[in-house]
Amino acid sequence: MKTISIQVQDSFMQKFLNFVNSHSKDIIITKDPNLELDPYFYERQKQLQKDIKDIDSGKVEMLSQEQYNIQMNNFFKKLKYDN
C-alpha cells in the first residue's frame, strides 16, 4: 500500500468522499495531526533539518542572541543614516 497526501477542492469534496466510500476496500483515509495543526509541517521540518545540518557543517553561522542584537542594531543605524 502507498501513502499520498491530496488536496481536494471544497466544491468537489462530497464527490471525492463518495468515490472513496465506494472503494473503501482499496482506500483508507487517515488524518495526519501534524498537517491539521500546520499544513506546511513537513516542509518546515525538512527546512529545519537542512538548517541544522548547515550549522553543524559550518556552512552557516548561528549567531548568539547578543551577536544578533548587535548586527540588527548596526543594520538599523545604517538604514537610518542612508536615508
Backbone as numpy.savetxt, mean C-alpha at the origin, in Angstrom:
# Nx Ny Nz CAx CAy CAz Cx Cy Cz
-5.74 -24.88 -6.57 -6.58 -23.70 -6.57 -5.69 -22.47 -6.57
-6.08 -21.44 -7.29 -5.37 -20.17 -7.37 -6.14 -19.09 -6.62
-5.40 -18.13 -6.08 -6.02 -17.01 -5.38 -5.75 -15.75 -6.18
-6.79 -14.97 -6.40 -6.65 -13.69 -7.09 -7.43 -12.63 -6.33
-7.11 -11.40 -6.63 -7.86 -10.28 -6.07 -8.58 -9.60 -7.23
-9.85 -9.31 -7.04 -10.60 -8.65 -8.10 -11.32 -7.43 -7.55
-11.63 -6.54 -8.44 -12.45 -5.38 -8.10 -13.67 -5.43 -9.00
-14.83 -5.21 -8.42 -16.08 -5.29 -9.16 -16.80 -3.96 -9.05
-17.23 -3.44 -10.18 -18.01 -2.21 -10.18 -19.28 -2.41 -9.36
-19.66 -1.40 -8.62 -20.87 -1.50 -7.79 -22.08 -1.93 -8.62
-22.20 -1.39 -9.82 -23.37 -1.68 -10.65 -23.37 -3.13 -11.16
-22.22 -3.80 -11.12 -22.12 -5.18 -11.60 -22.09 -6.19 -10.46
-22.05 -5.72 -9.23 -21.85 -6.60 -8.08 -22.88 -7.72 -8.00
-24.15 -7.41 -8.16 -25.18 -8.46 -8.04 -25.01 -9.52 -9.11
-24.73 -9.12 -10.34 -24.51 -10.10 -11.40 -23.28 -10.96 -11.09
-22.26 -10.33 -10.57 -21.06 -11.07 -10.21 -21.35 -12.09 -9.11
-22.06 -11.66 -8.08 -22.40 -12.57 -7.00 -23.29 -13.72 -7.48
-24.20 -13.42 -8.39 -25.04 -14.48 -8.97 -24.17 -15.50 -9.71
-23.20 -15.00 -10.46 -22.29 -15.89 -11.17 -21.50 -16.75 -10.18
-20.96 -16.13 -9.17 -20.19 -16.87 -8.16 -21.07 -17.91 -7.48
-22.27 -17.53 -7.12 -23.18 -18.48 -6.47 -23.51 -19.66 -7.37
-23.64 -19.41 -8.65 -23.96 -20.51 -9.57 -22.74 -21.40 -9.83
-21.57 -20.97 -9.41 -20.34 -21.76 -9.57 -19.68 -21.99 -8.21
-20.49 -22.10 -7.19 -19.96 -22.16 -5.82 -19.07 -23.36 -5.55
-19.20 -24.42 -6.31 -18.31 -25.57 -6.10 -16.90 -25.28 -6.62
-16.76 -24.29 -7.48 -15.46 -23.96 -8.08 -14.86 -22.66 -7.55
-15.67 -21.84 -6.87 -15.21 -20.52 -6.43 -15.49 -20.36 -4.95
-14.48 -19.90 -4.22 -14.64 -19.61 -2.79 -14.29 -18.13 -2.60
-15.16 -17.40 -1.95 -14.89 -15.98 -1.67 -14.53 -15.84 -0.20
-13.39 -15.20 0.04 -13.00 -14.87 1.41 -12.62 -13.40 1.43
-12.86 -12.77 2.54 -12.50 -11.37 2.69 -11.14 -11.28 3.35
-10.30 -10.44 2.80 -8.97 -10.21 3.36 -9.07 -9.02 4.31
-8.91 -9.24 5.62 -9.07 -8.13 6.57 -8.07 -7.01 6.34
-6.89 -7.34 5.82 -5.90 -6.30 5.52 -6.42 -5.34 4.45
-7.07 -5.89 3.44 -7.58 -5.05 2.36 -8.84 -4.30 2.76
-9.58 -4.84 3.71 -10.76 -4.12 4.18 -10.35 -2.86 4.94
-9.26 -2.94 5.69 -8.78 -1.78 6.44 -8.01 -0.81 5.56
-7.27 -1.34 4.60 -6.42 -0.51 3.74 -6.34 -1.16 2.36
-7.02 -0.61 1.36 -7.03 -1.23 0.03 -5.63 -1.34 -0.60
-4.68 -0.56 -0.10 -3.33 -0.59 -0.66 -2.34 -1.29 0.29
-2.85 -2.14 1.19 -2.03 -2.78 2.21 -0.81 -3.48 1.61
-1.02 -4.31 0.60 0.09 -5.11 0.07 1.09 -4.26 -0.70
0.63 -3.22 -1.38 1.56 -2.32 -2.05 2.42 -1.58 -1.02
1.78 -1.12 0.06 2.53 -0.42 1.12 3.52 -1.38 1.80
3.09 -2.60 2.04 3.95 -3.59 2.66 5.18 -3.86 1.79
4.96 -4.00 0.49 6.07 -4.24 -0.44 7.04 -3.06 -0.44
6.51 -1.83 -0.46 7.36 -0.64 -0.44 8.14 -0.55 0.86
7.49 -0.85 1.97 8.18 -0.82 3.27 9.33 -1.82 3.30
9.10 -3.02 2.79 10.16 -4.03 2.75 11.33 -3.57 1.88
11.02 -2.91 0.76 12.07 -2.37 -0.12 12.83 -1.26 0.60
12.12 -0.37 1.29 12.77 0.72 2.02 13.71 0.17 3.09
13.26 -0.83 3.83 14.10 -1.43 4.88 15.34 -2.05 4.26
15.17 -2.75 3.15 16.31 -3.37 2.45 17.30 -2.30 1.99
16.79 -1.20 1.43 17.66 -0.11 0.97 18.42 0.53 2.13
17.77 0.69 3.27 18.43 1.26 4.45 19.49 0.30 4.96
19.15 -0.99 5.07 20.10 -1.99 5.56 21.32 -2.11 4.65
21.13 -1.97 3.34 22.24 -2.11 2.40 23.09 -0.84 2.30
22.60 0.26 2.88 23.32 1.53 2.79 22.99 2.33 1.55
22.08 1.82 0.73 21.67 2.53 -0.48 20.95 3.84 -0.13
20.22 3.81 0.97 19.48 4.98 1.45 19.86 5.23 2.90
20.02 6.50 3.24 20.37 6.85 4.62 19.10 7.17 5.40
19.00 6.61 6.58 17.88 6.92 7.45 18.35 7.96 8.46
17.63 9.07 8.53 18.01 10.16 9.42 17.40 9.97 10.80
18.12 10.44 11.79 17.53 10.50 13.13 16.53 11.65 13.13
15.71 11.70 14.15 14.73 12.79 14.24 15.44 14.13 14.29
16.56 14.20 15.02 17.32 15.45 15.12 17.90 15.86 13.76
18.47 14.89 13.03 19.01 15.20 11.70 17.90 15.67 10.76
16.77 15.03 10.82 15.62 15.40 9.99 15.18 16.82 10.31
15.06 17.15 11.60 14.63 18.50 12.00 15.60 19.55 11.49
16.89 19.29 11.59 17.90 20.25 11.11 17.76 20.44 9.60
17.66 19.34 8.87 17.56 19.45 7.41 16.28 20.16 6.99
15.17 19.87 7.66 13.91 20.53 7.30 13.95 22.01 7.65
14.52 22.37 8.79 14.66 23.79 9.14 15.50 24.52 8.12
16.60 23.91 7.70 17.45 24.52 6.67 16.70 24.67 5.35
15.93 23.66 5.01 15.14 23.70 3.78 14.14 24.85 3.81
13.41 24.99 4.91 12.43 26.06 5.01 13.08 27.44 5.03
14.24 27.56 5.66 14.97 28.84 5.65 15.38 29.19 4.23
15.86 28.19 3.49 16.26 28.43 2.10 15.06 28.86 1.27
13.92 28.23 1.46 12.71 28.63 0.73 12.34 30.07 1.06
12.43 30.43 2.31 12.06 31.77 2.75 12.98 32.81 2.10
14.28 32.54 2.07 15.24 33.51 1.56 15.29 33.53 0.04
14.88 32.45 -0.61 14.88 32.41 -2.08 13.70 33.19 -2.66
12.68 33.42 -1.84 11.50 34.13 -2.35 11.67 35.56 -2.04
